[in-house]
Amino acid sequence: MKRETRTSGGRPSLCHARRQETAMAGPRPTRPNQRGEAADNFSGRRESKRIGAAFEDQALTFLRRQRMRLVARNVTCRGGEIDLVMRDADGVLVFVEVRARAGGRYGGAAASIGLHKRQRILFAARHFLSVRAGAVSPCRFDAVVFEGARLVWLRDAFREDGS
């Protein structure tokens, strides 16, 4: 059974800071191979959490060098998850998705943030704002992607309205 999601009608819109860069869009990049491992990922299921945490650590170190302050890490709620929540020097709340891919097949790490993943991040951001944030402040959705060993920071990677 497919669950429908509403993007309007009663929910407050998330505030956004000004737009700077956009992420590439594309299909979901990976399908499991015969051993249950992601075909274009760094690891199989057993190691993915540990390796994912290592990439999140690298992203966090990079973002702190950009004068951003950590607000929360691995925010989860039923139906969504956010890797990092940061606040930049201008006071903008930044929800960060960290993705890594060993190669550029299927569009690479940035393209792996498809519509379904963006909806899950938006859902978790709404939950975070309703529970943790007092006043509504400007916010944006960034992505830190690793293509092999190269880190790419996509500021304002996507928006609530789908652009």
BELZIMO-V814814 format. One record per residue. N is the residue number from 1. RES is the residue in one letter. SS is DSSP state (2 for helix, 1 for strand, 0 for the rest). PHI is phi in whole degrees, -180 to 180 (* if undefined). NEAR is the number of other ideal C-beta (glycine too) atoms within 8 Angstrom. Layout:
BEGIN
[[N:RES:SS:PHI:NEAR] [N:RES:SS:PHI:NEAR]]
END
This chain:
BEGIN
[[1:M:0:*:2] [2:K:0:-91:3] [3:R:0:-98:4] [4:E:0:-88:4] [5:T:0:-119:6] [6:R:0:-103:7] [7:T:0:-102:6] [8:S:0:-144:5] [9:G:0:90:4] [10:G:0:99:4] [11:R:0:-87:8] [12:P:0:-71:5] [13:S:0:-75:5] [14:L:0:-79:10] [15:C:0:-80:8] [16:H:0:-128:11] [17:A:0:-79:9] [18:R:0:-65:5] [19:R:0:-80:7] [20:Q:0:-125:5] [21:E:0:-140:8] [22:T:0:-122:9] [23:A:0:-88:12] [24:M:0:-72:8] [25:A:0:-108:5] [26:G:0:178:8] [27:P:0:-72:7] [28:R:0:-63:7] [29:P:0:-85:12] [30:T:0:-122:10] [31:R:0:-129:5] [32:P:1:-63:8] [33:N:0:-88:8] [34:Q:0:-64:3] [35:R:0:-90:6] [36:G:0:82:7] [37:E:0:-95:10] [38:A:1:-67:11] [39:A:0:-65:9] [40:D:0:-121:10] [41:N:0:-105:11] [42:F:0:-77:8] [43:S:0:-155:10] [44:G:0:-86:9] [45:R:2:-65:7] [46:R:2:-63:5] [47:E:2:-95:9] [48:S:2:-63:12] [49:K:2:-66:6] [50:R:2:-65:7] [51:I:2:-69:11] [52:G:2:-60:10] [53:A:2:-64:8] [54:A:2:-66:8] [55:F:2:-67:11] [56:E:2:-62:13] [57:D:2:-61:8] [58:Q:2:-63:10] [59:A:2:-64:14] [60:L:2:-62:11] [61:T:2:-60:8] [62:F:2:-61:11] [63:L:2:-67:13] [64:R:2:-64:10] [65:R:2:-67:6] [66:Q:0:-90:8] [67:R:0:68:6] [68:M:0:-103:11] [69:R:1:-112:6] [70:L:1:-72:10] [71:V:1:-103:7] [72:A:1:-157:10] [73:R:1:-135:9] [74:N:1:52:8] [75:V:1:-75:11] [76:T:1:-125:7] [77:C:1:-148:10] [78:R:0:-63:3] [79:G:0:102:6] [80:G:1:-167:13] [81:E:1:-156:10] [82:I:1:-125:16] [83:D:1:-70:10] [84:L:1:-137:14] [85:V:1:-118:14] [86:M:1:-124:12] [87:R:1:-125:10] [88:D:0:-84:10] [89:A:0:-63:5] [90:D:0:-89:5] [91:G:0:88:8] [92:V:0:-77:11] [93:L:1:-80:13] [94:V:1:-119:13] [95:F:1:-94:15] [96:V:1:-116:15] [97:E:1:-102:14] [98:V:1:-109:14] [99:R:1:-132:12] [100:A:1:-141:12] [101:R:1:-140:16] [102:A:0:-70:7] [103:G:0:-138:8] [104:G:0:-96:6] [105:R:2:-61:9] [106:Y:2:61:11] [107:G:2:97:11] [108:G:2:83:14] [109:A:2:-66:11] [110:A:2:-64:14] [111:A:2:-71:14] [112:S:0:-76:14] [113:I:0:-91:12] [114:G:0:-81:11] [115:L:2:-58:6] [116:H:2:-62:7] [117:K:2:-66:10] [118:R:2:-62:12] [119:Q:2:-63:9] [120:R:2:-67:11] [121:I:2:-67:14] [122:L:2:-61:12] [123:F:2:-61:12] [124:A:2:-66:16] [125:A:2:-66:14] [126:R:2:-60:11] [127:H:2:-61:11] [128:F:2:-58:15] [129:L:2:-65:11] [130:S:2:-73:6] [131:V:2:-94:6] [132:R:0:-104:5] [133:A:0:-89:10] [134:G:0:-80:2] [135:A:0:-87:4] [136:V:0:-72:6] [137:S:0:-122:9] [138:P:0:-59:9] [139:C:1:-144:14] [140:R:1:-150:12] [141:F:1:-118:16] [142:D:1:-106:13] [143:A:1:-135:15] [144:V:1:-113:15] [145:V:1:-117:15] [146:F:1:-116:15] [147:E:1:-106:10] [148:G:0:68:6] [149:A:0:-99:3] [150:R:1:-90:6] [151:L:1:-93:9] [152:V:1:-128:10] [153:W:1:-101:10] [154:L:1:-105:13] [155:R:1:-76:8] [156:D:1:53:15] [157:A:1:-62:13] [158:F:1:-156:11] [159:R:0:-128:9] [160:E:0:-60:8] [161:D:0:-79:5] [162:G:0:95:7] [163:S:0:-88:5]]
END
